[in-house]
Amino acid sequence: MRNDNKGISRRDFTKKSATALAGISLLQIGSPLLASSVVSRNDIEVNLFSKHLQFLDYNEMCSAAADIGFNGLDLTVRPKGHVLPENVTEDLPKAVEAMKKYGLKLQMLTTNVWDISNETEQRVLEAASKAGFSHYRTGWLTYPENTSIEESQAIFSEQAAKLGEVNKKLGLIGCYQNHAGNHVGAPIWDLPTILSKADDNYMGCQYDIRHAVVEGGKSWELDLRRIEPLIKSIVIKDFKWGYKNGKYEPINIPLGEGVVEFDKYFSLLKKYKINVPISLHLEYDLGGAEHGAKEIIMDKKEVFAKMKHDLLFIREAWQRAQ
């Protein structure tokens, strides 16, 4: 099923989306630790990945996100992020104060946390819990060349279980993102094994449909079916295949212009009653903001307009999905 928006002009789409958006009542989630529940068929909340606003300070970032219409931020608390891990105790409360000032929800963080024996990573989780966040993305893993995949998965499984125990004490949910390439979890079937020993109330998957389609092609629906009980948060983005630097590779583009079948995907989310925090990523040209640049070469109003476009697409596509 392809997106209906491909047959209408950008002007018509924006007009239709704005009309639809005006009638949306935002979804209220009773408990931040609720992994899945009955999903309203017309309502959706979206957090903006703060990586794309790292050219702004906390106050400006939150003001922009709220003005565009986001419900919250997926705040980067990692090296080169909005909050540096070594400064988390001092700086995270400042970011939280700005988010609360502009009515943004405290749900999602993106971190590099995995090794709970690391004191800095411990502090990141403690600060996140104290601030009132509920979900965080963990760091990524790779398979060592000198260890079998089976042996590595056994080690990762034990680590995930220990991390889950810490999450339970702190009231947090850790989410491992499936990321295309030579990463653990790129084949989505890695993750049920790795997460098998962890309490699935506190450890799960951050499901990225873009990366799932890159790796799964036409089998992404089976991947979703396999991982859906473990999905604790979601990333939204789109891509197309293109020829670049002498080879075919995925090229990031605005939502609805690529190969991700959002109508079908959103319909399946509703079918499986998956109701978890959502993070919008924009990794196409934003004058450097797509890469988290501190200084950008595109007018920030144009950046904000692109963010608004993708946000409206999500909400319109969600309403359309059956």
VENQUI-V820223 format. One record per residue. N is the residue number from 1. SS is DSSP state (H for helix, E for strand, L for the rest). PHI is phi as a letter, one per 20 degrees, with the letter a starting at -180 (none if undefined). D_CENTER is the distance of its C-alpha to the mean C-alpha in Angstrom with 1 decimal. Layout:
# VENQUI-V820223
n | ss | phi | d_center
N | SS | PHI | D_CENTER
N | SS | PHI | D_CENTER
This chain:
# VENQUI-V820223
n | ss | phi | d_center
1 | L | none | 23.5
2 | L | e | 22.7
3 | L | f | 21.3
4 | H | f | 24.3
5 | H | f | 23.2
6 | H | f | 24.5
7 | H | e | 28.0
8 | L | c | 27.9
9 | L | f | 28.1
10 | H | g | 25.4
11 | H | f | 27.7
12 | H | f | 28.1
13 | H | f | 24.4
14 | H | f | 23.7
15 | H | f | 26.7
16 | H | f | 25.7
17 | H | f | 22.1
18 | H | f | 23.5
19 | H | f | 26.0
20 | H | f | 23.5
21 | H | f | 21.3
22 | H | f | 24.4
23 | L | e | 25.0
24 | L | e | 21.7
25 | L | d | 21.8
26 | L | f | 18.6
27 | L | f | 17.5
28 | L | d | 18.7
29 | L | d | 17.4
30 | L | f | 20.4
31 | L | c | 18.9
32 | L | f | 15.7
33 | L | e | 16.4
34 | L | f | 16.9
35 | L | f | 14.9
36 | L | b | 16.1
37 | L | b | 18.7
38 | L | f | 20.4
39 | L | e | 18.2
40 | L | f | 20.0
41 | L | e | 20.4
42 | L | c | 20.3
43 | L | d | 17.8
44 | L | b | 14.1
45 | L | d | 12.2
46 | L | c | 9.4
47 | E | e | 8.0
48 | E | e | 8.3
49 | E | f | 7.0
50 | H | f | 10.5
51 | H | g | 11.2
52 | H | e | 12.5
53 | H | c | 14.9
54 | L | f | 16.4
55 | L | e | 19.7
56 | L | d | 20.1
57 | L | f | 21.1
58 | H | g | 19.6
59 | H | f | 21.8
60 | H | f | 21.4
61 | H | g | 17.6
62 | H | f | 17.5
63 | H | f | 20.3
64 | H | f | 18.7
65 | H | f | 15.4
66 | H | f | 17.7
67 | H | f | 20.2
68 | H | f | 17.8
69 | L | o | 16.9
70 | L | f | 13.4
71 | L | e | 13.5
72 | E | a | 11.8
73 | E | c | 10.0
74 | E | e | 7.2
75 | E | e | 10.2
76 | E | f | 11.0
77 | E | c | 13.7
78 | L | a | 14.8
79 | L | g | 17.6
80 | L | m | 17.7
81 | L | e | 15.1
82 | L | f | 15.9
83 | E | c | 17.3
84 | L | f | 19.1
85 | H | g | 19.3
86 | H | f | 23.1
87 | H | d | 23.1
88 | H | f | 20.7
89 | H | f | 23.5
90 | H | e | 24.9
91 | H | e | 22.0
92 | H | f | 19.2
93 | H | g | 21.7
94 | H | f | 22.3
95 | H | f | 18.7
96 | H | f | 18.6
97 | H | g | 22.0
98 | H | f | 20.8
99 | H | f | 17.8
100 | H | f | 20.4
101 | H | g | 22.9
102 | L | d | 20.8
103 | L | m | 19.7
104 | L | e | 16.0
105 | E | f | 14.6
106 | E | e | 14.0
107 | E | c | 11.1
108 | E | d | 8.2
109 | E | c | 9.1
110 | E | d | 8.3
111 | L | c | 11.7
112 | L | d | 14.0
113 | L | f | 15.6
114 | L | b | 17.3
115 | L | e | 21.0
116 | L | f | 22.0
117 | L | f | 25.5
118 | L | f | 24.3
119 | H | f | 25.3
120 | H | f | 22.8
121 | H | f | 19.9
122 | H | f | 21.8
123 | H | f | 22.1
124 | H | g | 18.4
125 | H | f | 17.9
126 | H | f | 21.1
127 | H | f | 20.2
128 | H | f | 16.8
129 | H | f | 18.8
130 | H | f | 21.6
131 | H | f | 19.5
132 | L | o | 18.2
133 | L | f | 14.5
134 | L | d | 13.5
135 | E | c | 10.3
136 | E | b | 9.5
137 | E | e | 8.1
138 | L | e | 11.4
139 | L | f | 13.2
140 | L | e | 13.9
141 | L | c | 17.3
142 | L | c | 20.0
143 | L | e | 23.0
144 | L | f | 26.2
145 | L | f | 28.9
146 | L | e | 31.7
147 | L | c | 30.1
148 | L | f | 29.8
149 | H | f | 26.4
150 | H | f | 27.8
151 | H | f | 28.9
152 | H | f | 25.6
153 | H | f | 23.7
154 | H | f | 26.3
155 | H | f | 25.6
156 | H | f | 21.8
157 | H | f | 22.5
158 | H | f | 24.7
159 | H | f | 22.3
160 | H | f | 19.5
161 | H | f | 22.1
162 | H | f | 23.2
163 | H | f | 19.8
164 | H | f | 19.5
165 | H | f | 22.8
166 | H | f | 21.8
167 | H | g | 18.8
168 | H | f | 21.3
169 | H | f | 23.6
170 | H | e | 21.1
171 | L | m | 19.4
172 | L | c | 15.9
173 | E | c | 13.5
174 | E | e | 12.3
175 | E | c | 9.6
176 | E | e | 10.4
177 | E | e | 8.2
178 | L | f | 10.6
179 | L | c | 11.3
180 | L | f | 14.3
181 | L | o | 17.6
182 | L | e | 19.6
183 | L | d | 17.0
184 | L | f | 17.2
185 | L | n | 15.1
186 | L | g | 15.4
187 | L | f | 17.9
188 | L | g | 15.9
189 | H | f | 19.2
190 | H | f | 19.1
191 | H | f | 16.8
192 | H | g | 19.1
193 | H | f | 21.8
194 | H | f | 20.1
195 | L | e | 18.8
196 | L | f | 22.1
197 | L | e | 23.8
198 | L | e | 21.1
199 | L | f | 21.1
200 | L | f | 18.4
201 | L | f | 18.3
202 | L | c | 16.8
203 | E | c | 15.2
204 | E | a | 13.1
205 | E | d | 10.4
206 | E | e | 6.7
207 | E | e | 7.6
208 | E | d | 6.9
209 | H | f | 9.8
210 | H | f | 10.8
211 | H | f | 11.5
212 | H | f | 13.0
213 | H | f | 15.3
214 | H | g | 16.3
215 | H | e | 17.5
216 | H | e | 18.6
217 | H | l | 20.1
218 | H | e | 21.9
219 | H | e | 21.2
220 | H | f | 17.5
221 | H | f | 18.7
222 | H | f | 20.5
223 | H | g | 17.5
224 | H | f | 15.5
225 | H | f | 18.8
226 | H | f | 19.0
227 | H | e | 15.7
228 | H | g | 15.2
229 | H | f | 17.1
230 | H | d | 14.7
231 | E | f | 11.3
232 | E | d | 10.2
233 | E | b | 6.5
234 | E | c | 4.8
235 | E | d | 3.2
236 | E | d | 6.4
237 | L | a | 9.0
238 | E | c | 12.6
239 | E | b | 15.4
240 | E | c | 19.1
241 | E | e | 21.6
242 | E | b | 24.0
243 | E | e | 26.8
244 | E | b | 26.2
245 | L | l | 28.3
246 | L | m | 30.3
247 | E | b | 27.8
248 | E | e | 25.3
249 | E | b | 21.7
250 | E | f | 18.4
251 | E | d | 18.3
252 | E | f | 15.2
253 | E | b | 16.3
254 | L | g | 15.6
255 | L | g | 14.4
256 | L | n | 17.3
257 | L | d | 19.3
258 | L | d | 18.2
259 | L | e | 18.5
260 | L | f | 15.5
261 | L | e | 17.5
262 | H | f | 15.4
263 | H | f | 18.5
264 | H | f | 18.9
265 | H | f | 15.2
266 | H | f | 15.1
267 | H | f | 18.5
268 | H | f | 17.6
269 | H | g | 14.9
270 | H | f | 17.8
271 | H | g | 20.3
272 | L | e | 18.6
273 | L | l | 17.9
274 | L | e | 14.3
275 | L | c | 13.4
276 | L | c | 10.3
277 | E | g | 7.9
278 | E | d | 5.6
279 | E | d | 3.6
280 | E | e | 6.0
281 | L | d | 6.9
282 | L | c | 10.7
283 | L | d | 12.3
284 | L | e | 15.7
285 | L | f | 18.6
286 | L | c | 18.1
287 | L | m | 21.1
288 | L | o | 19.3
289 | H | f | 16.4
290 | H | f | 14.2
291 | H | d | 15.1
292 | L | n | 15.0
293 | L | f | 18.7
294 | L | f | 20.8
295 | L | c | 23.1
296 | L | d | 22.4
297 | L | d | 25.0
298 | L | d | 23.8
299 | L | g | 24.9
300 | H | f | 22.2
301 | H | f | 23.2
302 | H | f | 22.3
303 | H | f | 18.9
304 | H | f | 18.4
305 | H | f | 20.0
306 | H | f | 17.5
307 | H | f | 14.6
308 | H | f | 16.8
309 | H | g | 17.5
310 | H | f | 14.0
311 | H | f | 13.4
312 | H | f | 16.8
313 | H | f | 16.2
314 | H | g | 13.4
315 | H | f | 15.8
316 | H | f | 18.8
317 | H | f | 17.5
318 | H | f | 16.4
319 | H | f | 20.0
320 | H | f | 21.5
321 | L | f | 20.1
322 | L | d | 22.8
